[in-house]
Amino acid sequence: MDIVEHNRDAWNAEAEEGDSPWSQPASRTAIERARGGELSLILTPNKCVPDSWLGALKNKDVLGLASGGGQQVPLMAAAGARVTSFDNSDAQLELDRKVAEREQLEITFKRGDMADLSAFDDASFDMIFNPASTCFVADVRQVWLECIRVLRPGGRLMTGVMNPAYYLFGKDAHDGKAALVAKYSLPYADLTSLDDAELAALRKKRWPLEFSHTLEDLIGGQTDIGFQIVGFYEDKWSDEATPLNALMSTAMAICARKPG
Ligand SMILES: C[S@@+](CC[C@H](N)C(=O)[O-])C[C@H]1O[C@@H](n2cnc3c(N)ncnc32)[C@H](O)[C@@H]1O
Protein backbone atom coordinates (compact mmCIF):
# COMPACT_ATOMS: atom_id res chain seq x y z
CA MET A 1 0.00 0.00 0.00
CA ASP A 2 1.03 3.63 -0.46
CA ILE A 3 1.99 4.74 3.06
CA VAL A 4 2.49 8.37 2.08
CA GLU A 5 -1.02 8.61 0.59
CA HIS A 6 -2.57 6.70 3.50
CA ASN A 7 -0.91 9.02 6.04
CA ARG A 8 -1.85 12.09 4.00
CA ASP A 9 -5.50 11.08 4.25
CA ALA A 10 -5.14 10.13 7.94
CA TRP A 11 -3.60 13.49 8.89
CA ASN A 12 -6.19 15.35 6.80
CA ALA A 13 -8.86 13.57 8.85
CA GLU A 14 -7.07 14.36 12.13
CA ALA A 15 -6.69 18.05 11.25
CA GLU A 16 -10.28 18.34 10.05
CA GLU A 17 -11.65 16.71 13.24
CA GLY A 18 -10.01 19.57 15.06
CA ASP A 19 -9.27 18.03 18.46
CA SER A 20 -5.69 16.86 17.89
CA PRO A 21 -3.17 18.78 20.02
CA TRP A 22 -0.96 18.87 16.89
CA SER A 23 -3.56 20.81 14.92
CA GLN A 24 -4.38 23.69 17.27
CA PRO A 25 -3.57 27.04 15.64
CA ALA A 26 -1.26 29.35 17.60
CA SER A 27 -3.08 32.01 19.59
CA ARG A 28 -2.81 35.75 18.92
CA THR A 29 -0.97 36.11 22.24
CA ALA A 30 1.62 33.47 21.32
CA ILE A 31 2.19 35.19 17.96
CA GLU A 32 2.59 38.57 19.66
CA ARG A 33 5.10 37.08 22.09
CA ALA A 34 7.05 35.52 19.19
CA ARG A 35 7.14 38.91 17.45
CA GLY A 36 8.67 40.28 20.63
CA GLY A 37 11.32 37.55 20.65
CA GLU A 38 9.65 35.27 23.22
CA LEU A 39 9.43 31.98 21.35
CA SER A 40 7.94 28.78 22.76
CA LEU A 41 8.36 25.87 20.34
CA ILE A 42 7.94 22.14 20.86
CA LEU A 43 9.44 19.12 19.11
CA THR A 44 7.91 16.74 21.68
CA PRO A 45 4.61 17.15 23.56
CA ASN A 46 5.62 19.06 26.69
CA LYS A 47 9.13 20.51 26.94
CA CYS A 48 10.02 23.70 25.10
CA VAL A 49 13.02 23.75 22.78
CA PRO A 50 15.88 25.58 24.57
CA ASP A 51 16.65 29.09 23.29
CA SER A 52 20.28 28.02 22.85
CA TRP A 53 19.17 25.56 20.11
CA LEU A 54 17.19 28.18 18.19
CA GLY A 55 19.49 31.20 18.38
CA ALA A 56 18.38 34.35 16.58
CA LEU A 57 15.81 33.44 13.92
CA LYS A 58 15.51 36.83 12.27
CA ASN A 59 16.18 36.54 8.51
CA LYS A 60 17.14 32.87 8.81
CA ASP A 61 15.86 30.43 6.18
CA VAL A 62 13.93 27.79 8.12
CA LEU A 63 12.26 24.63 6.87
CA GLY A 64 9.31 23.51 9.02
CA LEU A 65 9.48 19.82 8.17
CA ALA A 66 6.25 17.88 8.83
CA SER A 67 5.37 20.81 11.06
CA GLY A 68 1.98 21.84 9.68
CA GLY A 69 -0.97 22.46 11.97
CA GLY A 70 -0.84 26.20 12.56
CA GLN A 71 1.61 26.12 15.44
CA GLN A 72 5.39 26.16 15.17
CA VAL A 73 5.61 27.46 11.58
CA PRO A 74 3.66 30.73 12.13
CA LEU A 75 5.52 31.28 15.43
CA MET A 76 8.92 31.02 13.71
CA ALA A 77 7.71 33.38 10.97
CA ALA A 78 6.49 35.86 13.62
CA ALA A 79 9.98 35.70 15.16
CA GLY A 80 11.37 36.98 11.85
CA ALA A 81 12.47 33.78 10.07
CA ARG A 82 11.79 33.17 6.36
CA VAL A 83 9.84 29.94 6.80
CA THR A 84 8.85 27.22 4.36
CA SER A 85 6.20 24.84 5.70
CA PHE A 86 6.58 21.40 4.13
CA ASP A 87 4.01 18.80 5.21
CA ASN A 88 2.30 15.78 3.69
CA SER A 89 -1.17 16.85 4.81
CA ASP A 90 -3.19 19.40 2.86
CA ALA A 91 -5.31 20.14 5.94
CA GLN A 92 -2.30 20.65 8.25
CA LEU A 93 -0.83 23.09 5.72
CA GLU A 94 -4.19 24.84 5.48
CA LEU A 95 -4.08 25.46 9.25
CA ASP A 96 -0.67 27.13 8.85
CA ARG A 97 -2.04 29.14 5.93
CA LYS A 98 -5.02 30.39 7.98
CA VAL A 99 -2.80 31.61 10.82
CA ALA A 100 -0.45 33.24 8.30
CA GLU A 101 -3.41 35.09 6.78
CA ARG A 102 -4.84 36.09 10.17
CA GLU A 103 -1.45 37.43 11.30
CA GLN A 104 -0.24 38.73 7.92
CA LEU A 105 2.83 36.52 7.95
CA GLU A 106 4.72 35.56 4.81
CA ILE A 107 5.20 31.80 4.68
CA THR A 108 5.97 29.51 1.73
CA PHE A 109 3.95 26.29 1.54
CA LYS A 110 4.80 23.01 -0.11
CA ARG A 111 3.08 19.65 0.22
CA GLY A 112 5.06 16.45 0.01
CA ASP A 113 6.82 13.51 1.64
CA MET A 114 9.69 14.37 4.00
CA ALA A 115 11.75 11.52 2.54
CA ASP A 116 11.84 13.42 -0.75
CA LEU A 117 12.91 17.06 -0.52
CA SER A 118 13.75 17.33 -4.21
CA ALA A 119 11.62 20.49 -4.31
CA PHE A 120 14.57 22.21 -2.61
CA ASP A 121 18.11 22.90 -3.82
CA ASP A 122 21.17 21.79 -1.87
CA ALA A 123 22.12 24.15 0.99
CA SER A 124 18.82 26.09 1.00
CA PHE A 125 18.19 26.36 4.76
CA ASP A 126 19.90 27.50 7.97
CA MET A 127 17.63 25.38 10.15
CA ILE A 128 15.20 22.50 9.88
CA PHE A 129 12.52 22.21 12.54
CA ASN A 130 11.01 18.72 12.56
CA PRO A 131 8.50 17.96 15.36
CA ALA A 132 7.85 14.28 16.20
CA SER A 133 6.82 12.86 12.83
CA THR A 134 9.48 10.52 11.44
CA CYS A 135 7.41 7.69 13.01
CA PHE A 136 5.16 8.09 9.94
CA VAL A 137 7.98 7.32 7.49
CA ALA A 138 9.31 3.86 6.61
CA ASP A 139 12.95 4.86 5.95
CA VAL A 140 14.14 7.45 8.47
CA ARG A 141 17.74 7.40 7.13
CA GLN A 142 16.44 8.76 3.83
CA VAL A 143 14.91 11.70 5.73
CA TRP A 144 18.27 12.48 7.41
CA LEU A 145 20.04 12.30 4.02
CA GLU A 146 17.63 14.81 2.55
CA CYS A 147 17.96 17.07 5.61
CA ILE A 148 21.77 17.22 5.48
CA ARG A 149 21.59 17.94 1.74
CA VAL A 150 19.24 20.91 2.01
CA LEU A 151 20.98 22.42 5.07
CA ARG A 152 23.78 24.95 4.69
CA PRO A 153 27.13 24.17 6.33
CA GLY A 154 26.77 25.06 10.02
CA GLY A 155 22.97 24.63 9.74
CA ARG A 156 20.99 22.72 12.34
CA LEU A 157 18.42 19.94 12.25
CA MET A 158 16.10 19.83 15.27
CA THR A 159 13.97 16.74 15.44
CA GLY A 160 11.58 15.07 17.86
CA VAL A 161 11.51 11.28 17.74
CA MET A 162 9.77 8.52 19.66
CA ASN A 163 11.74 6.26 21.98
CA PRO A 164 11.41 2.92 20.14
CA ALA A 165 10.44 1.22 23.44
CA TYR A 166 7.10 3.09 23.21
CA TYR A 167 6.09 0.58 20.54
CA LEU A 168 6.67 -2.58 22.61
CA PHE A 169 3.22 -2.49 24.17
CA GLY A 170 0.60 -1.62 21.55
CA LYS A 171 -1.98 1.14 21.27
CA ASP A 172 -4.47 -0.34 23.79
CA ALA A 173 -1.78 -0.36 26.48
CA HIS A 174 -0.91 3.26 25.72
CA ASP A 175 -4.34 4.50 26.67
CA GLY A 176 -4.79 2.15 29.62
CA LYS A 177 -7.18 -0.33 27.94
CA ALA A 178 -4.64 -3.18 28.21
CA ALA A 179 -1.80 -4.05 30.59
CA LEU A 180 1.68 -2.74 29.87
CA VAL A 181 3.04 -6.08 28.75
CA ALA A 182 5.63 -6.27 25.98
CA LYS A 183 3.68 -7.54 22.96
CA TYR A 184 5.74 -6.65 19.87
CA SER A 185 9.37 -7.05 18.91
CA LEU A 186 11.32 -4.02 17.69
CA PRO A 187 11.57 -2.43 15.24
CA TYR A 188 7.78 -2.17 15.17
CA ALA A 189 5.71 -1.23 12.14
CA ASP A 190 1.89 -1.19 12.01
CA LEU A 191 2.17 -2.77 8.55
CA THR A 192 4.14 -5.83 9.61
CA SER A 193 3.66 -6.13 13.39
CA LEU A 194 -0.16 -6.13 13.42
CA ASP A 195 -2.35 -8.96 12.17
CA ASP A 196 -4.68 -8.39 9.23
CA ALA A 197 -7.73 -7.61 11.38
CA GLU A 198 -5.82 -5.11 13.56
CA LEU A 199 -4.39 -3.38 10.50
CA ALA A 200 -7.80 -3.26 8.81
CA ALA A 201 -9.26 -1.66 11.97
CA LEU A 202 -6.56 1.05 11.94
CA ARG A 203 -7.16 1.77 8.28
CA LYS A 204 -10.93 1.94 8.81
CA LYS A 205 -10.41 4.52 11.59
CA ARG A 206 -8.16 6.50 9.17
CA TRP A 207 -5.35 6.49 11.72
CA PRO A 208 -1.82 7.19 10.49
CA LEU A 209 0.45 4.16 10.17
CA GLU A 210 3.63 4.22 12.26
CA PHE A 211 7.17 2.81 12.35
CA SER A 212 9.32 2.65 15.52
CA HIS A 213 12.75 2.60 13.80
CA THR A 214 15.86 1.59 15.74
CA LEU A 215 18.00 3.92 17.86
CA GLU A 216 20.78 3.07 15.41
CA ASP A 217 18.73 4.57 12.57
CA LEU A 218 17.32 7.47 14.60
CA ILE A 219 20.64 8.62 16.08
CA GLY A 220 23.37 6.66 14.27
CA GLY A 221 21.60 7.49 11.02
CA GLN A 222 22.41 11.16 11.68
CA THR A 223 26.02 10.74 12.85
CA ASP A 224 26.83 8.24 10.04
CA ILE A 225 26.25 10.95 7.42
CA GLY A 226 28.25 13.63 9.22
CA PHE A 227 25.78 15.35 11.54
CA GLN A 228 27.25 16.32 14.90
CA ILE A 229 24.81 15.87 17.79
CA VAL A 230 24.99 19.09 19.81
CA GLY A 231 21.89 18.79 22.00
CA PHE A 232 19.55 16.14 23.39
CA TYR A 233 16.67 15.85 25.87
CA GLU A 234 13.88 13.44 26.72
CA ASP A 235 10.19 14.16 27.29
CA LYS A 236 7.01 12.42 28.37
CA TRP A 237 4.29 11.75 25.81
CA SER A 238 0.84 13.37 26.03
CA ASP A 239 -2.12 12.14 28.09
CA GLU A 240 -3.00 9.23 25.80
CA ALA A 241 0.14 7.46 27.03
CA THR A 242 -0.41 8.16 30.71
CA PRO A 243 0.26 4.66 32.11
CA LEU A 244 3.58 4.45 30.27
CA ASN A 245 4.46 8.03 31.24
CA ALA A 246 4.61 6.93 34.86
CA LEU A 247 7.41 4.55 33.92
CA MET A 248 9.55 6.28 31.31
CA SER A 249 10.09 9.18 28.96
CA THR A 250 8.73 8.21 25.57
CA ALA A 251 9.98 10.97 23.30
CA MET A 252 13.37 12.49 22.58
CA ALA A 253 14.57 15.70 20.94
CA ILE A 254 17.86 15.84 19.06
CA CYS A 255 19.74 18.89 17.80
CA ALA A 256 22.27 18.05 15.08
CA ARG A 257 24.67 20.37 13.27
CA LYS A 258 25.93 20.02 9.71
CA PRO A 259 29.70 20.64 9.89
CA GLY A 260 31.21 23.63 8.14
C1 LIG B 1 2.78 15.26 15.26
S1 LIG B 1 2.38 16.29 13.87
C2 LIG B 1 3.57 17.59 14.04
C3 LIG B 1 3.03 18.89 13.58
C4 LIG B 1 2.57 19.77 14.71
N1 LIG B 1 1.58 20.69 14.27
C5 LIG B 1 3.67 20.58 15.34
O1 LIG B 1 3.72 21.76 15.06
O2 LIG B 1 4.46 20.07 16.12
C6 LIG B 1 3.03 15.29 12.57
C7 LIG B 1 2.98 15.94 11.19
O3 LIG B 1 3.71 15.11 10.30
C8 LIG B 1 3.09 15.20 9.03
N2 LIG B 1 3.55 14.05 8.22
C9 LIG B 1 3.28 12.75 8.40
N3 LIG B 1 3.93 12.01 7.47
C10 LIG B 1 4.62 12.87 6.70
C11 LIG B 1 5.50 12.72 5.58
N4 LIG B 1 5.78 11.52 5.06
N5 LIG B 1 6.05 13.83 5.05
C12 LIG B 1 5.76 15.07 5.53
N6 LIG B 1 4.93 15.27 6.58
C13 LIG B 1 4.38 14.19 7.18
C14 LIG B 1 1.61 15.20 9.35
O4 LIG B 1 0.84 15.63 8.27
C15 LIG B 1 1.58 16.09 10.59
O5 LIG B 1 1.36 17.43 10.23
PDBQT file of the ligand as one rigid body, heavy atoms in Angstrom, charges set to zero:
ROOT
HETATM    1  C1  LIG A 301       2.777  15.258  15.259  1.00  0.00    +0.000 C 
HETATM    2  S1  LIG A 301       2.382  16.287  13.871  1.00  0.00    +0.000 S 
HETATM    3  C2  LIG A 301       3.570  17.586  14.042  1.00  0.00    +0.000 C 
HETATM    4  C3  LIG A 301       3.033  18.890  13.581  1.00  0.00    +0.000 C 
HETATM    5  C4  LIG A 301       2.573  19.769  14.712  1.00  0.00    +0.000 C 
HETATM    6  N1  LIG A 301       1.576  20.693  14.267  1.00  0.00    +0.000 N 
HETATM    7  C5  LIG A 301       3.673  20.580  15.341  1.00  0.00    +0.000 C 
HETATM    8  O1  LIG A 301       3.723  21.762  15.063  1.00  0.00    +0.000 OA
HETATM    9  O2  LIG A 301       4.456  20.069  16.119  1.00  0.00    +0.000 OA
HETATM   10  C6  LIG A 301       3.028  15.289  12.572  1.00  0.00    +0.000 C 
HETATM   11  C7  LIG A 301       2.975  15.943  11.192  1.00  0.00    +0.000 C 
HETATM   12  O3  LIG A 301       3.708  15.109  10.303  1.00  0.00    +0.000 OA
HETATM   13  C8  LIG A 301       3.090  15.201   9.030  1.00  0.00    +0.000 C 
HETATM   14  N2  LIG A 301       3.551  14.050   8.224  1.00  0.00    +0.000 N 
HETATM   15  C9  LIG A 301       3.283  12.752   8.402  1.00  0.00    +0.000 A 
HETATM   16  N3  LIG A 301       3.926  12.006   7.473  1.00  0.00    +0.000 NA
HETATM   17  C10 LIG A 301       4.619  12.870   6.697  1.00  0.00    +0.000 A 
HETATM   18  C11 LIG A 301       5.499  12.719   5.576  1.00  0.00    +0.000 A 
HETATM   19  N4  LIG A 301       5.784  11.523   5.063  1.00  0.00    +0.000 N 
HETATM   20  N5  LIG A 301       6.048  13.830   5.047  1.00  0.00    +0.000 NA
HETATM   21  C12 LIG A 301       5.755  15.071   5.528  1.00  0.00    +0.000 A 
HETATM   22  N6  LIG A 301       4.925  15.273   6.584  1.00  0.00    +0.000 NA
HETATM   23  C13 LIG A 301       4.375  14.188   7.181  1.00  0.00    +0.000 A 
HETATM   24  C14 LIG A 301       1.612  15.198   9.354  1.00  0.00    +0.000 C 
HETATM   25  O4  LIG A 301       0.839  15.633   8.274  1.00  0.00    +0.000 OA
HETATM   26  C15 LIG A 301       1.578  16.095  10.590  1.00  0.00    +0.000 C 
HETATM   27  O5  LIG A 301       1.355  17.430  10.234  1.00  0.00    +0.000 OA
ENDROOT
TORSDOF 0
